[in-house]
Amino acid sequence: MRPVLTSDDLRKADAWTIANEPITSLALMERAATACTGRILEYFASHPDGKPPIVVFAGMGNNGGDGLVIARQLKAAGFPVRAVRVKHRATASADNETNWRAAQEAGVPCSEIDTAPDGAWVNDGELVVDALFGTGLRGPLTGLAADVVRAINDSHAPVIAIDLPSGLVAEDNSDNDPAAIVQARSTLTLQVPKLALLLADNARYVGEWEVVPIGLDEEFIAKIPALYHVIEAADIAALLPSRERFAHKGTFGHAMLITGSTGKMGAAVLSTRAATRSGAGLVTVHVPADGLSILQSAAPEAMGSADLDPDRITALPVLEGMTAIGIGPGLGAAEDSQQVVKKVLQFAVCPIVVDADGLNAIAANPTWGAFLPSGTILTPHPKEFDRLAGTPSTSSYDRLQRCRELAQRWRCHIVLKGAWTAICDPNGKVFFNPTGNPGMAKGGSGDALTGLLTGLLAQGLDPLRACLVGVYVHGLAGDLAAERQGMDGMTVSDLIESLPAAWQQLRDL
C-alpha cells in the first residue's frame, strides 16, 4: 500500500531524511527538482511542440526553491525559460535564496514582483510551471498570491504544478476559495499522494497527476501511522485466494443474491453474472417469480430461487448453507421488499453486502443500522451515502470524513463508489482504489460490484480483503474493457466479460 501522508507527516519525513541519510536540505531540494525536471523532459521528448517557452512562477518557500532549480535545469536543457519570483512574504527561505542566485548565474531571466503588474503575466505560447506553494499551505490564498493565481488561470496557458496546484490545501479544501487555486493540466506530486488529489471536488485543479519519487526515507515513511492508503497491484496479487489442486465447488463457498423486480431484472442478471466470475463455487439467486426464466436464460451457471410474488421480493429465501449474501440491486422500494432487507440484517449468520435499494431501505429506516452484523459491506454511491448519513455533504472531504465515522459507528466496511473509490474500514482507515475509468459510469456497474464482492465473501475472504480485491478487480476489468471497446461504447456486460482477464493479469504478477 502506498501511504497518503499529511503535510505534517511530510515535514517529518523530510527532516528525518536530511538527518539520517544524511543529506543537506539544499541537496534534497536539488534531488526533488531534478526528478520533476526529468518528467518534464520526458514529456516534451515526444511532444509535437518540441521545446516551448516556459515561465516558472516561484514562491518564497521551498516549493519556490524547487521551481527555481527546475528553471535552471530546463535552461541547461535548451528550453527558453524565465523565472518569476512572487514576493508574497518579505523574505525567502535560505535554500530558495541560494537557488534564486544560482538561476540568475545560469542565465535564466529572473524577475520579482511584489505588486500586481500591468499587462499580461503569461506571454502567448508560454507553458507555466507552478511552484508558488506546496503542501505547507494552511488556508485560502489572499492578496498578491491570489492575484497571481487568477492571472495564471485567466491566461489559459497549460500548467504543470509541482507537488500541488498552488492554493490547494493538502487535505481539507472545504472552505477554500475556488478562484484562488491554480487549474493545472498536470501535477507532479512529490514522493507520495496527497489526500486532496484523490477527491472529486479537486479534479478541475489537479488535472492528470503522478507521484515523483524524491528519495525520502522509505523505512521512516512505512512507520508513519497513515490513515489513508492507495492500493497497488502487488497488494492485490498477494491477497488473491488460492485454488488448491483437489478443491471442489463446495470449497469455494455458496453465494446468495437477493435481487430484482419487474423492470429491473437487468440488475439481477448483471450482479449474478459477476458473482459467477468471482471464483465462488456456487451462486443462488432469489428473484421475483416472473424473473426466474430471465435469470436462468441469462446466467445458466447460477441456481434460481423464486419468490411467491411475480413482480418483487416479498419473503426471505432459505439461507441455510449460504456463506455470503448480497442484497439490493433492482430490489425496488416496496414496503415488503424493504422488510426482507431488515430480516437479512437480523437473521443472516454469514457476511452480507448491501447495495442500491438495500441501502435506500436502511436510509429510510435509520434504526436498522443497529442491526448490521459486524463486517457487513455497504456499497453506496455519493448520493446513496448522503441518504444513509442523513444530510448532504458539503464537500468530498466532508463526505469522506462522514463515511469514516459511519463505518466506525456501525462497525462495517463502506465502499464509497466513484473515481478513486474509497474503502472505509471500522478502524477509521481508508483505502483508495486506482483502477477504473469514466466508461464505467453507467447503470449496472454497481450491480456487478455487488455480485463480485458477494462471491469473494462466499469464498471466505474477510470483509476488508474482499473489498480490496473486489474493488480493484472490478476497476481493472473496466480498464480492460475500455482498452478493447473504448469508454463511450463499453457496457457493464463488457466489464463482466473482462473479469477473467483481470484475474489472470493479477495471477501473472
Secondary structure, DSSP 8 states (H G I E B T S, - for coil): -EEE--HHHHHHHHHHHHHHTT--HHHHHHHHHHHHHHHHHHHHHT-TT-S--EEEEE-SSHHHHHHHHHHHHHHHTT--EEEEEE-SSSS--HHHHHHHHHHHHTT--EEEESS--SS-SS-TT-EEEEES--TT--S---HHHHHHHHHHHHHT--EEEESS-TT--SS--TT--GGGS---SEEEEESS--GGGGSGGGHHHH-EEEEE-----HHHHHHS--SEEE--HHHHHHHS----TT--GGGG-EEEEE---TT-HHHHHHHHHHHHTTT-SEEEEEE-GGGHHHHHHH-TTSEEEE-SSSSS--S----TT-SEEEE-TT--S-HHHHHHHHHHHHH--S-EEE-THHHHHHHHSGGGGGG--TT-EE---HHHHHHHHSS--SSHHHHHHHHHHHHHHHT-EEEE-STT-EEE-TTS-EEE-----GGG-STTHHHHHHHHHHHHHHTT--HHHHHHHHHHHHHHHHHHHHHHH-TTT--HHHHHHTHHHHHHHHHT-
